[in-house]
Amino acid sequence: MNGISENKKGILYVVATPIGNLEDITLRALRILREVDLIAAEDTRQTRKLLEAYNISASLISLHEHNEKLKSSSIVERIKAGKNVAYVSDAGTPCISDPGYYLISLAQSEEIKIVPVPGVSAVITAMSVCGFPADEFIFCGFLSARQNKRRQALELLKKERRTIIIYESPMRILSTLEDILIILGDREVVIARELTKMFEEIKRGRISPLLKNSNQLKTKGEFTIIIKGAEEEQQKITDEEIEKSLRQFLENNEISMRDAVAEVVAMTGLPKNRIYKIAVKVEKKLNI
């Protein structure tokens, strides 16, 4: 036995690892990774880079979303036999939009001691610099890759007063921002890309100007999007007030309906689809 535990059963350590900058590893995490009998890793190649950076030689086994149920039983049996195991994901805190749930659930059912070894999480890292209320927030992980399901999820968040956090891939970052604009309105957002890495980028502002200047938004790396919660005043704006604002723009044909809708969305922060529906009615009344 390696000295971590004198119990007959071993221990499962859930170890957070850096999300980019390798210096963010904790001293405790390094000690645990050196002392355990086995490290279960989401991607052994990725974890090997971390271990080599700190001269840690350890036995590795893969445990990812496609083999978690198959491998978890084997790992739990080793722990029951007295082996200490650390579980790490590719980056950040395991089980936060990462595999590990099944392994931990199975270990709990076998009354195995589970010890969290905390560290970096992209959620908390991004929240610390967003400038939005952080006393309460809601984390939604990755929304669906399918637009209709993504929009359905956003519809459920329309009246959410807490700060909202989601993850997004570079392939869908722009389409997701467009959906947020349509469903939630022209909210203030913080878009964090490649946190703690060399090309870290944090952009703040309302969605519409960010999309307008989307050529300046690099679509590479992992994204964390933080959305300011709904404000109470937004819920009190009536359709009549929206119609009045639209009429002011449209009656003299000063701007197009599309631009009028964009102006009112920017003024109110209300969802674009709500403004657009009212604008269509106004347009008919004015026979534009």
C-alpha positions as CSV (number, residue, x, y, z in Angstrom):
1,M,0.0,0.0,0.0
2,N,1.3,3.5,-0.8
3,G,0.4,5.3,2.4
4,I,-2.5,7.3,1.2
5,S,-5.0,5.0,3.0
6,E,-4.8,2.1,5.4
7,N,-8.3,1.0,4.7
8,K,-8.9,-2.4,3.2
9,K,-10.7,-0.7,0.3
10,G,-8.9,1.9,-1.7
11,I,-10.0,5.5,-2.4
12,L,-11.3,7.1,-5.5
13,Y,-9.8,10.6,-6.0
14,V,-11.6,13.0,-8.3
15,V,-8.8,15.3,-9.4
16,A,-9.2,18.6,-11.2
17,T,-6.5,19.4,-13.8
18,P,-5.6,22.6,-15.7
19,I,-7.9,23.9,-18.4
20,G,-4.9,25.3,-20.3
21,N,-2.0,26.7,-18.3
22,L,-0.2,23.8,-16.7
23,E,0.9,26.0,-13.8
24,D,-2.7,25.9,-12.5
25,I,-2.3,22.4,-11.1
26,T,-2.5,22.3,-7.3
27,L,0.3,20.9,-5.1
28,R,-2.2,18.5,-3.6
29,A,-3.3,17.2,-7.1
30,L,0.4,16.6,-8.0
31,R,0.9,14.6,-4.8
32,I,-2.2,12.5,-5.4
33,L,-1.3,11.8,-9.0
34,R,2.2,10.6,-7.8
35,E,0.9,8.4,-5.1
36,V,-2.1,6.6,-6.5
37,D,-1.8,3.1,-8.0
38,L,-3.8,4.0,-11.1
39,I,-5.0,7.1,-13.0
40,A,-8.2,6.7,-15.0
41,A,-8.2,9.4,-17.7
42,E,-10.7,10.7,-20.2
43,D,-7.8,10.8,-22.8
44,T,-4.6,9.1,-21.8
45,R,-2.6,11.0,-24.4
46,Q,-3.7,14.4,-23.0
47,T,-3.1,13.3,-19.4
48,R,0.3,11.9,-20.3
49,K,1.4,15.4,-21.4
50,L,0.5,16.8,-17.9
51,L,2.3,13.9,-16.2
52,E,5.4,14.3,-18.3
53,A,5.5,18.0,-17.5
54,Y,5.8,17.2,-13.8
55,N,7.9,14.0,-14.1
56,I,5.1,11.7,-12.9
57,S,5.2,8.1,-14.0
58,A,1.9,6.4,-13.4
59,S,-0.2,3.6,-14.7
60,L,-3.0,5.0,-16.9
61,I,-6.3,3.5,-18.1
62,S,-8.8,5.3,-20.4
63,L,-12.3,6.1,-19.2
64,H,-14.4,8.2,-21.5
65,E,-18.0,8.7,-22.5
66,H,-17.9,5.7,-24.9
67,N,-16.4,3.1,-22.5
68,E,-17.4,4.5,-19.1
69,K,-19.9,1.8,-18.2
70,L,-17.6,-0.9,-19.4
71,K,-14.4,0.3,-17.6
72,S,-16.0,1.6,-14.4
73,S,-16.8,-1.9,-13.1
74,S,-13.1,-2.9,-13.6
75,I,-11.9,0.2,-11.9
76,V,-14.2,-0.2,-8.9
77,E,-13.1,-3.8,-8.5
78,R,-9.5,-2.6,-8.2
79,I,-10.5,-0.1,-5.6
80,K,-12.4,-2.7,-3.7
81,A,-9.2,-4.8,-3.8
82,G,-7.3,-2.0,-2.1
83,K,-6.0,0.1,-4.9
84,N,-6.1,3.9,-4.9
85,V,-7.3,5.4,-8.1
86,A,-7.4,9.0,-9.4
87,Y,-9.9,10.0,-12.0
88,V,-9.1,13.0,-14.3
89,S,-10.8,14.4,-17.3
90,D,-9.1,16.1,-20.3
91,A,-9.2,19.5,-18.5
92,G,-10.8,21.1,-15.6
93,T,-13.0,19.5,-13.0
94,P,-14.3,16.0,-13.8
95,C,-18.0,15.5,-14.3
96,I,-18.7,19.1,-15.1
97,S,-19.8,18.6,-18.7
98,D,-17.3,15.7,-18.7
99,P,-17.6,11.9,-18.2
100,G,-17.3,10.4,-14.7
101,Y,-20.8,10.4,-13.4
102,Y,-21.3,6.7,-13.9
103,L,-18.0,5.8,-12.2
104,I,-18.7,7.9,-9.2
105,S,-22.2,6.6,-8.9
106,L,-21.0,3.0,-9.1
107,A,-18.3,3.7,-6.5
108,Q,-20.9,5.2,-4.1
109,S,-23.1,2.1,-4.5
110,E,-20.1,0.0,-3.4
111,E,-19.5,2.3,-0.4
112,I,-16.1,3.4,-1.6
113,K,-14.6,6.5,-0.2
114,I,-14.6,9.3,-2.8
115,V,-12.4,12.3,-2.3
116,P,-12.6,15.5,-4.4
117,V,-9.4,17.2,-5.2
118,P,-10.5,20.7,-6.3
119,G,-8.9,23.0,-8.8
120,V,-9.7,24.8,-12.0
121,S,-13.2,24.9,-13.7
122,A,-13.9,27.0,-16.8
123,V,-17.3,27.9,-15.3
124,I,-15.8,29.5,-12.2
125,T,-12.9,30.9,-14.0
126,A,-15.1,32.7,-16.5
127,M,-17.6,33.9,-13.8
128,S,-14.7,35.5,-11.8
129,V,-14.0,38.0,-14.6
130,C,-17.5,38.5,-16.2
131,G,-18.7,41.4,-14.0
132,F,-22.2,40.0,-13.7
133,P,-23.9,39.1,-10.5
134,A,-22.3,35.9,-9.2
135,D,-24.2,35.3,-6.0
136,E,-26.5,33.0,-8.0
137,F,-26.0,31.5,-11.5
138,I,-27.3,28.7,-13.6
139,F,-24.9,26.5,-15.6
140,C,-26.4,24.7,-18.6
141,G,-23.3,23.0,-20.1
142,F,-23.5,22.5,-23.8
143,L,-26.8,23.2,-25.5
144,S,-28.0,20.8,-28.2
145,A,-26.3,20.9,-31.6
146,R,-29.7,20.8,-33.2
147,Q,-31.1,24.4,-33.6
148,N,-34.7,23.6,-32.7
149,K,-33.7,21.9,-29.4
150,R,-31.2,24.6,-28.7
151,R,-33.9,27.3,-29.1
152,Q,-36.4,25.3,-27.0
153,A,-33.8,25.2,-24.2
154,L,-33.3,29.0,-24.5
155,E,-37.1,29.6,-24.4
156,L,-37.0,28.0,-20.9
157,L,-34.4,30.6,-19.9
158,K,-36.2,33.7,-21.1
159,K,-37.3,34.8,-17.6
160,E,-34.3,33.5,-15.8
161,R,-33.1,36.3,-13.5
162,R,-29.8,34.5,-12.6
163,T,-26.6,34.8,-14.6
164,I,-26.6,32.0,-17.3
165,I,-23.5,30.1,-18.3
166,I,-23.2,27.8,-21.3
167,Y,-20.3,26.1,-23.1
168,E,-20.1,26.1,-26.9
169,S,-17.8,24.7,-29.6
170,P,-16.1,26.8,-32.3
171,M,-18.4,25.3,-35.0
172,R,-21.6,26.6,-33.4
173,I,-20.5,29.7,-31.5
174,L,-22.0,32.2,-34.1
175,S,-25.3,30.3,-34.6
176,T,-25.7,29.9,-30.9
177,L,-25.2,33.7,-30.4
178,E,-27.8,34.3,-33.1
179,D,-30.3,32.1,-31.3
180,I,-29.6,33.8,-28.0
181,L,-30.3,37.2,-29.7
182,I,-33.6,35.9,-31.2
183,I,-34.9,34.2,-28.1
184,L,-33.5,36.1,-25.2
185,G,-33.0,39.5,-26.8
186,D,-30.0,41.7,-27.1
187,R,-28.5,40.8,-23.7
188,E,-25.1,41.7,-22.3
189,V,-22.8,38.7,-22.6
190,V,-19.2,37.8,-21.9
191,I,-17.6,35.4,-24.4
192,A,-14.5,33.7,-23.0
193,R,-12.3,31.8,-25.4
194,E,-9.3,29.6,-24.6
195,L,-9.2,30.5,-20.9
196,T,-5.8,30.4,-19.2
197,K,-4.1,29.6,-22.5
198,M,-1.7,31.7,-24.6
199,F,-4.4,33.1,-26.9
200,E,-7.0,33.7,-24.1
201,E,-9.6,36.2,-25.2
202,I,-12.5,37.7,-23.2
203,K,-15.0,39.9,-25.0
204,R,-17.8,41.8,-23.4
205,G,-20.9,43.6,-24.8
206,R,-24.3,43.2,-26.2
207,I,-24.9,40.4,-28.6
208,S,-25.9,42.4,-31.7
209,P,-22.6,44.4,-32.0
210,L,-20.6,41.3,-31.3
211,L,-22.3,39.5,-34.1
212,K,-22.1,42.6,-36.4
213,N,-18.3,42.4,-35.9
214,S,-18.2,38.6,-35.9
215,N,-15.1,38.8,-38.2
216,Q,-13.2,39.9,-35.1
217,L,-14.4,36.9,-33.1
218,K,-12.0,34.1,-33.6
219,T,-13.9,30.8,-33.9
220,K,-11.2,28.6,-32.6
221,G,-10.8,26.9,-29.2
222,E,-13.4,26.3,-26.5
223,F,-15.9,28.9,-25.6
224,T,-17.7,29.8,-22.3
225,I,-20.6,32.2,-22.8
226,I,-22.0,34.1,-19.9
227,I,-25.4,35.8,-20.3
228,K,-26.7,38.4,-18.0
229,G,-30.0,37.4,-16.4
230,A,-33.4,38.9,-17.4
231,E,-34.2,42.2,-15.8
232,E,-37.5,42.7,-14.2
233,E,-38.2,45.9,-16.2
234,Q,-38.0,43.9,-19.5
235,Q,-40.9,41.7,-18.5
236,K,-43.2,44.8,-18.0
237,I,-42.8,46.3,-21.5
238,T,-46.2,45.9,-23.3
239,D,-46.9,45.2,-26.9
240,E,-48.5,48.6,-27.2
241,E,-45.3,50.3,-26.0
242,I,-43.3,48.2,-28.5
243,E,-45.7,49.2,-31.3
244,K,-45.4,52.9,-30.4
245,S,-41.6,52.7,-30.6
246,L,-41.7,50.9,-34.0
247,R,-44.1,53.4,-35.4
248,Q,-41.7,56.2,-34.5
249,F,-39.2,54.6,-36.8
250,L,-41.5,53.4,-39.5
251,E,-44.1,56.1,-40.1
252,N,-41.8,58.4,-42.0
253,N,-40.1,55.6,-43.7
254,E,-36.8,56.7,-42.1
255,I,-35.4,53.2,-41.9
256,S,-36.4,49.7,-43.0
257,M,-38.5,47.4,-40.9
258,R,-35.5,45.2,-40.3
259,D,-33.5,48.1,-39.0
260,A,-36.5,49.3,-36.9
261,V,-36.7,45.9,-35.3
262,A,-32.9,46.0,-34.6
263,E,-33.3,49.4,-33.0
264,V,-36.1,48.4,-30.7
265,V,-34.3,45.1,-29.7
266,A,-31.3,47.2,-28.7
267,M,-33.4,49.7,-26.8
268,T,-35.4,47.1,-24.8
269,G,-33.3,44.0,-24.7
270,L,-36.4,42.0,-25.6
271,P,-36.3,38.9,-27.9
272,K,-36.0,39.8,-31.5
273,N,-38.8,37.4,-32.5
274,R,-41.3,39.2,-30.3
275,I,-40.4,42.6,-31.8
276,Y,-40.5,41.2,-35.3
277,K,-44.1,39.8,-34.9
278,I,-45.3,43.2,-33.7
279,A,-43.4,45.0,-36.5
280,V,-45.2,42.9,-39.1
281,K,-48.6,44.0,-37.7
282,V,-47.4,47.7,-37.7
283,E,-46.2,47.4,-41.2
284,K,-49.7,46.2,-42.4
285,K,-51.4,49.0,-40.5
286,L,-49.2,51.6,-42.1
287,N,-49.4,49.8,-45.6
288,I,-45.7,50.1,-46.0
